[in-house]
Structure formats: C-alpha cells, structure tokens
Amino acid sequence: MKYLKVLIPVSILSLVFIIDYYNKFYKPNTSFEDESIFLYVMKGDSLAFRDSISKYIKSEKTFYKAAEKLDYLKNQKTGRYKISKDIGNNKIVNSLKFNNTPVNVTFNNQERIENLAGIVSKQIYEDSTSLVKAFRDRQFLENNNLNEQSVLSIFIPNSYNIYWNTTPEDFRDRMLAEYNKFWNKDRSEKAKKLGLTKLEVISLASIVQIESRKNDERPRVAGLYINRINEKMRLQADPTVIYSLKKYYNNYDTIIRRVLYRDLEINSEFNTYKIRGIPPGPITMPDISAIDAVLNHENHNYLFMVADPSNRGYHLFASDIDGHNRNKKAYIRWINSKGIYR
C-alpha cells in the first residue's frame, strides 16, 4: 500500500511531463488552411520574425519554448521557408532550419542594369543598389572580360530557381554560369563561323529583338544585318538611335515612335548611323529567340528594310537602294497619314 501511494504521484508527474512534452513539440500548432505557407525570415530582425510567425501558429508560447530548446532562436538564418499544415513545433523549427525553398526569379528584356536590378530586387531579399554594385564590380568585370556597356549581355531572360536569400554576388555569379552554359559548343561554333564574339552576337541580337517583335521574321532581319556587316556597311538600325537618345537625355521611359533625320546625327557609341560595326554592348537584353536568330540567320541578299504598313509588325525588304526607296515612300505616306511625327 505504501508503494502504491508513491507510485500514483510519480505516474501523474510522468503523465503531466508527457502531455507537456507533446504540447510543446508535437501537438499541431499551425493556424492556416492552405496545405503549406512560406515564411520569409529577414536578417537579424527578431521583431519582424515574431510578427510573421504569429500569423501562422496557434500558440506562440509553446513555439518559442520549443525553438529555444532546439537552439533555433540564436541561429536564425535568412530565407524562404516552407511550413506544412498541421505540424507541431518540432517540425516547424526543423522546417525553419532546413527547408529553405528557392523562388522562381523571372526577368525579361531590360535596357539597363538598373532596371534589371529593380526587377530582381522585388523577387529576392537584396535591394537594387546592392545588386547594381555587384553587377558593376570592377574586379568581376575585369576577370570576365566585361565592362559596364557589355555586362548586360550575361543576363539571359528566363526563369531561374534562386534562393530568396542569395547574395548579390552569388546571384551575379549564377547568371554568369547560366550564360556560359547557354553558350554550348553548337552556339559557340556558329558565332565563330560568323566571325563574331559571343558579346557581339548578344549586342546584334538586341537590335534584332527591338527591330522585330515577330519571332518568325527575326532570322530574316538578322540576315540583313549580317549582310551589311559583310559588305562593310553601317548597320543603320533605328533602335540604336532611339537608345542613344534615351541615353543622352537619361530618360529611358520616353516613347519614340518615329526617328527623325536630325536624330541620326546624335553622337553616341551606340548610334549605328555614326559608328561602324556592332555597338559596344546590347541596347536591351535579347530573348533566346533573337540570339538564335542571329546564329541561325536567313541567307538572302537583303540590305534594306522598312516597316510594312499593310502587315503590322513585319517589314518590307529590299536588296538595292531603289527598291528600298519605293518601300520607304509607302511607309512615310502611311506614318504621315496616322499623324505620327514623334
């Protein structure tokens, strides 16, 4: 009887301990209806973390007890962490330790590094200023035979799995790795046959990108520019004039629908009415389709083109100046009839 009296309190204490342990570590403690949520943990901001986690758990008290016991609170790491529905604090903490989940970082055709950084900064933890600094880091540029005009070339528009807390340098280096992967043996050999460097192909593709929004026409447009290069002619591409004007006035939001004769005189290393050959860098980030259009350009004799008034988005092509002048007159009549003077 004496032993029974001792055993009962011990059993009750054990039961209390077990219940407390279960509540602290294993009792479901999530308060959201979706199958899972993503929690964004900022660097060294315990208050922001507390505000964030409180939205998704039932008991902050048990969570913080478990987190402290599991040595998480002093070892928080930035990241985007996936937390599943109906799990206990033990699994929540382990998710915050080990379940850092990438995001799909997507960007399209941007004219400048600053624009690219602004787009990317909305999708990862780092701010645009830090990204621009990493993109323009002198040592990085020198090590990879790049400069401030050509560095835009390494960013191929696409979607990439990137960790939300990646550093600006790691993001930049990942993009360089993707660029190098893009230039496989086949593409590299085609660029070599054209007598162009990879950077020159990208710069030429950026002109093709803006010149024609039609993927099926881009190989023909690219072939025209290749012909002009082979004939030692200036490219005389209107998109490079528009870019030069934007750059000169430092206004990249301006919309120019008509290039005037006076615009052709602007002094710029990007103005292909003034310079010979390909500009020193891209005037936008070209799509893969535009790059491949250059590498797989159409073989023809065209040297001139102008927008086709009867087939919007496409162009009229000519192999001599007389044919071009006829096409040009038709285009000028059309653009005047629309009242487009700038």
C-alpha positions as CSV (number, residue, x, y, z in Angstrom):
1,M,0.0,0.0,0.0
2,K,2.9,2.3,0.8
3,Y,4.5,1.7,-2.6
4,L,1.2,2.3,-4.3
5,K,0.9,5.7,-2.6
6,V,4.3,6.7,-4.0
7,L,3.7,5.2,-7.5
8,I,0.5,7.2,-8.1
9,P,2.1,10.7,-7.8
10,V,5.0,9.6,-9.9
11,S,2.7,8.3,-12.6
12,I,0.8,11.5,-12.5
13,L,4.0,13.5,-12.8
14,S,5.1,11.4,-15.7
15,L,1.8,11.9,-17.4
16,V,2.0,15.6,-17.0
17,F,5.5,15.6,-18.4
18,I,4.5,13.6,-21.4
19,I,1.5,15.8,-22.1
20,D,3.6,18.9,-21.7
21,Y,6.3,17.5,-24.0
22,Y,3.7,16.6,-26.6
23,N,2.1,20.0,-26.5
24,K,5.5,21.7,-26.7
25,F,6.9,19.7,-29.6
26,Y,4.4,17.5,-31.4
27,K,0.9,18.9,-31.0
28,P,-0.2,20.5,-34.3
29,N,0.4,24.3,-33.9
30,T,-0.3,25.8,-37.3
31,S,-3.3,28.1,-37.9
32,F,-3.6,28.3,-41.6
33,E,-5.9,26.5,-44.0
34,D,-3.6,26.1,-47.0
35,E,-1.6,22.9,-47.3
36,S,1.6,25.0,-46.8
37,I,2.8,28.5,-46.5
38,F,6.1,30.3,-47.0
39,L,7.7,32.3,-44.2
40,Y,10.3,34.9,-45.1
41,V,12.9,35.3,-42.4
42,M,14.8,38.6,-42.5
43,K,18.4,39.0,-41.4
44,G,18.7,39.9,-37.7
45,D,15.2,41.2,-37.3
46,S,13.6,39.2,-34.4
47,L,10.6,41.6,-34.2
48,A,9.7,41.1,-37.9
49,F,10.1,37.3,-37.4
50,R,7.8,37.3,-34.4
51,D,5.2,39.3,-36.3
52,S,5.4,36.9,-39.2
53,I,5.3,33.6,-37.3
54,S,2.5,34.8,-35.1
55,K,0.2,34.8,-38.1
56,Y,0.6,31.1,-38.8
57,I,0.7,29.5,-35.3
58,K,-1.8,28.9,-32.6
59,S,0.5,29.1,-29.6
60,E,3.5,31.5,-29.6
61,K,4.3,30.3,-26.1
62,T,4.9,26.7,-26.9
63,F,6.6,27.6,-30.2
64,Y,9.2,29.8,-28.5
65,K,9.8,27.2,-25.8
66,A,10.5,24.6,-28.4
67,A,12.5,26.9,-30.6
68,E,14.7,27.8,-27.6
69,K,15.1,24.2,-26.6
70,L,16.1,23.3,-30.2
71,D,18.6,26.1,-30.3
72,Y,17.0,27.9,-33.2
73,L,16.4,31.4,-31.8
74,K,20.2,32.2,-31.7
75,N,20.8,30.6,-35.1
76,Q,18.1,32.1,-37.3
77,K,19.1,32.3,-41.0
78,T,17.5,34.4,-43.7
79,G,15.5,32.6,-46.2
80,R,12.1,31.5,-47.6
81,Y,10.9,28.5,-45.6
82,K,8.1,26.2,-46.4
83,I,5.9,25.2,-43.5
84,S,3.3,22.5,-43.9
85,K,-0.2,22.4,-42.4
86,D,-1.0,20.7,-39.1
87,I,2.5,20.1,-37.8
88,G,4.0,20.6,-34.4
89,N,6.7,22.9,-33.2
90,N,9.4,20.3,-33.7
91,K,8.7,20.1,-37.4
92,I,8.1,23.8,-37.7
93,V,11.5,24.6,-36.2
94,N,13.1,21.9,-38.4
95,S,11.4,23.5,-41.4
96,L,12.9,26.8,-40.5
97,K,16.3,25.2,-40.1
98,F,16.4,23.0,-43.2
99,N,13.6,23.8,-45.6
100,N,14.9,26.9,-47.3
101,T,13.0,26.9,-50.6
102,P,14.1,28.6,-53.9
103,V,11.9,31.1,-55.7
104,N,11.4,31.4,-59.5
105,V,13.2,34.6,-60.4
106,T,12.0,35.9,-63.7
107,F,13.1,38.8,-65.8
108,N,12.6,39.9,-69.4
109,N,14.1,42.4,-71.7
110,Q,15.6,45.3,-69.8
111,E,17.6,48.2,-71.3
112,R,19.8,48.9,-68.3
113,I,21.4,47.2,-65.3
114,E,19.5,49.5,-63.0
115,N,16.2,48.2,-64.5
116,L,17.2,44.6,-64.1
117,A,18.3,45.1,-60.5
118,G,14.9,46.7,-59.8
119,I,13.0,43.8,-61.2
120,V,15.2,41.2,-59.4
121,S,15.1,43.0,-56.0
122,K,11.3,42.6,-55.9
123,Q,11.8,38.8,-56.1
124,I,14.8,38.2,-53.7
125,Y,15.9,39.6,-50.3
126,E,18.6,42.0,-51.6
127,D,17.9,45.6,-52.6
128,S,18.6,47.0,-56.1
129,T,21.5,49.2,-55.0
130,S,23.4,46.1,-53.7
131,L,22.7,44.3,-57.0
132,V,23.9,47.1,-59.2
133,K,27.1,47.3,-57.2
134,A,27.8,43.6,-57.6
135,F,27.0,43.7,-61.3
136,R,29.4,46.6,-61.8
137,D,32.1,45.3,-59.5
138,R,35.4,46.2,-61.3
139,Q,37.2,43.0,-60.4
140,F,34.3,40.9,-61.6
141,L,34.2,42.8,-64.9
142,E,38.0,42.5,-65.5
143,N,38.1,38.8,-64.6
144,N,35.4,38.1,-67.2
145,N,36.4,40.5,-70.0
146,L,33.4,42.6,-69.5
147,N,32.7,46.3,-69.0
148,E,29.8,48.5,-67.9
149,Q,28.5,48.5,-71.5
150,S,28.7,44.8,-72.1
151,V,27.8,43.3,-68.7
152,L,24.1,43.3,-69.5
153,S,24.9,40.6,-72.0
154,I,25.4,37.9,-69.4
155,F,21.7,38.1,-68.3
156,I,19.6,35.8,-70.5
157,P,15.9,36.5,-70.0
158,N,14.3,33.4,-68.4
159,S,13.1,32.0,-65.1
160,Y,15.6,30.7,-62.7
161,N,15.4,28.8,-59.4
162,I,17.2,31.1,-56.9
163,Y,17.3,31.1,-53.2
164,W,15.5,34.1,-51.8
165,N,18.4,35.0,-49.5
166,T,21.1,34.7,-52.2
167,T,23.7,37.4,-52.0
168,P,24.1,39.9,-54.9
169,E,27.5,38.3,-55.8
170,D,26.0,34.8,-55.8
171,F,23.1,35.9,-58.0
172,R,25.5,37.6,-60.4
173,D,27.8,34.6,-60.5
174,R,24.8,32.3,-61.1
175,M,23.8,34.4,-64.0
176,L,27.3,34.2,-65.4
177,A,27.2,30.4,-65.1
178,E,23.9,30.3,-66.9
179,Y,25.3,32.5,-69.6
180,N,28.3,30.2,-70.0
181,K,26.0,27.2,-70.1
182,F,23.9,28.8,-72.8
183,W,27.0,29.2,-75.0
184,N,27.3,25.5,-75.7
185,K,29.6,24.0,-78.3
186,D,27.0,24.4,-81.1
187,R,26.2,28.1,-80.4
188,S,29.9,28.9,-79.9
189,E,30.9,27.3,-83.2
190,K,28.1,29.2,-85.1
191,A,29.3,32.5,-83.6
192,K,32.9,31.7,-84.7
193,K,31.7,31.0,-88.2
194,L,30.1,34.4,-88.3
195,G,33.4,36.0,-87.2
196,L,31.6,37.4,-84.2
197,T,32.4,37.2,-80.5
198,K,29.7,36.0,-78.1
199,L,29.3,39.5,-76.8
200,E,28.9,40.9,-80.4
201,V,26.2,38.2,-81.1
202,I,24.3,39.4,-78.0
203,S,24.6,43.1,-79.0
204,L,23.4,42.3,-82.5
205,A,20.6,40.2,-81.2
206,S,19.5,43.1,-79.0
207,I,19.0,45.2,-82.2
208,V,17.1,42.3,-83.8
209,Q,15.0,41.9,-80.6
210,I,13.7,45.5,-80.9
211,E,13.6,45.8,-84.6
212,S,11.2,42.9,-85.0
213,R,8.8,41.5,-82.4
214,K,7.9,38.7,-84.7
215,N,9.9,35.5,-84.0
216,D,9.4,34.2,-87.5
217,E,10.8,37.3,-89.0
218,R,13.9,37.7,-86.8
219,P,16.2,35.3,-88.8
220,R,15.5,37.4,-91.9
221,V,16.2,40.7,-90.0
222,A,19.4,39.1,-88.6
223,G,20.4,38.0,-92.0
224,L,20.1,41.6,-93.3
225,Y,22.4,42.9,-90.6
226,I,24.9,40.1,-91.2
227,N,24.9,41.1,-94.9
228,R,25.6,44.7,-94.0
229,I,28.5,43.7,-91.8
230,N,29.9,41.5,-94.6
231,E,29.6,44.4,-97.0
232,K,31.4,46.8,-94.6
233,M,28.2,48.9,-94.4
234,R,27.0,50.7,-91.3
235,L,24.1,48.8,-89.7
236,Q,21.9,52.0,-89.7
237,A,19.5,50.5,-87.2
238,D,16.8,52.9,-85.9
239,P,16.6,51.1,-82.5
240,T,20.2,52.1,-81.8
241,V,19.3,55.8,-82.5
242,I,16.3,55.6,-80.1
243,Y,18.5,54.0,-77.4
244,S,21.2,56.7,-78.0
245,L,18.6,59.5,-77.5
246,K,17.3,57.9,-74.3
247,K,20.8,57.5,-73.0
248,Y,21.8,61.1,-74.0
249,Y,18.8,62.6,-72.2
250,N,18.9,60.0,-69.4
251,N,15.2,59.3,-69.9
252,Y,14.5,55.7,-70.6
253,D,10.8,56.0,-70.2
254,T,10.3,58.2,-73.2
255,I,8.5,56.7,-76.1
256,I,9.8,57.5,-79.6
257,R,7.7,56.1,-82.4
258,R,9.4,57.9,-85.3
259,V,13.1,58.6,-85.9
260,L,13.7,62.0,-87.5
261,Y,16.6,62.8,-89.8
262,R,18.1,65.1,-87.1
263,D,18.2,62.2,-84.6
264,L,20.6,60.3,-86.9
265,E,23.3,62.9,-86.1
266,I,23.4,62.2,-82.4
267,N,27.0,61.4,-81.3
268,S,26.9,58.1,-79.4
269,E,28.9,54.9,-79.4
270,F,25.6,53.1,-79.8
271,N,24.4,55.1,-82.9
272,T,24.9,52.8,-85.8
273,Y,24.3,55.6,-88.3
274,K,27.5,57.1,-86.9
275,I,29.7,54.1,-85.9
276,R,30.8,51.2,-88.0
277,G,30.2,47.7,-86.8
278,I,28.3,46.5,-83.7
279,P,27.7,48.7,-80.7
280,P,29.9,48.1,-77.6
281,G,27.0,46.5,-75.7
282,P,23.4,45.4,-76.0
283,I,20.6,48.0,-76.2
284,T,18.3,45.6,-74.4
285,M,18.5,42.0,-73.1
286,P,17.7,39.9,-76.1
287,D,15.5,36.8,-75.9
288,I,16.9,33.4,-76.7
289,S,14.9,33.5,-79.9
290,A,16.7,36.7,-81.0
291,I,20.1,35.3,-80.2
292,D,19.4,32.1,-82.1
293,A,18.0,34.2,-84.9
294,V,21.5,35.7,-85.3
295,L,23.3,32.4,-85.1
296,N,20.8,30.8,-87.5
297,H,20.1,33.8,-89.7
298,E,18.4,33.5,-93.0
299,N,20.6,33.6,-96.1
300,H,19.4,36.2,-98.6
301,N,20.6,39.4,-100.4
302,Y,18.6,42.0,-98.5
303,L,20.4,45.1,-97.3
304,F,17.5,47.4,-96.5
305,M,14.2,47.2,-94.7
306,V,11.3,49.4,-93.5
307,A,8.2,48.7,-91.6
308,D,5.4,47.2,-93.6
309,P,2.2,49.4,-93.4
310,S,0.0,46.6,-94.7
311,N,1.3,43.9,-92.3
312,R,1.8,45.4,-88.9
313,G,4.8,44.2,-87.0
314,Y,6.6,43.0,-90.1
315,H,8.9,44.6,-92.6
316,L,9.4,45.2,-96.3
317,F,12.9,44.1,-97.5
318,A,15.0,45.2,-100.5
319,S,18.4,44.3,-101.8
320,D,19.1,47.7,-103.5
321,I,18.5,51.3,-102.7
322,D,15.9,51.8,-105.5
323,G,13.7,49.0,-104.0
324,H,14.2,50.4,-100.5
325,N,13.2,53.9,-101.6
326,R,9.9,52.6,-103.0
327,N,9.2,50.8,-99.8
328,K,10.2,53.8,-97.8
329,K,7.8,56.1,-99.6
330,A,5.0,53.8,-98.9
331,Y,5.9,53.7,-95.2
332,I,6.3,57.5,-95.0
333,R,2.8,58.0,-96.6
334,W,1.4,55.6,-94.0
335,I,3.0,57.2,-91.0
336,N,2.1,60.7,-92.1
337,S,-1.5,59.6,-92.6
338,K,-1.5,58.4,-88.9
339,G,-0.2,61.8,-87.7
340,I,2.8,60.2,-86.1
341,Y,5.5,62.9,-86.0
342,R,7.5,61.7,-83.0
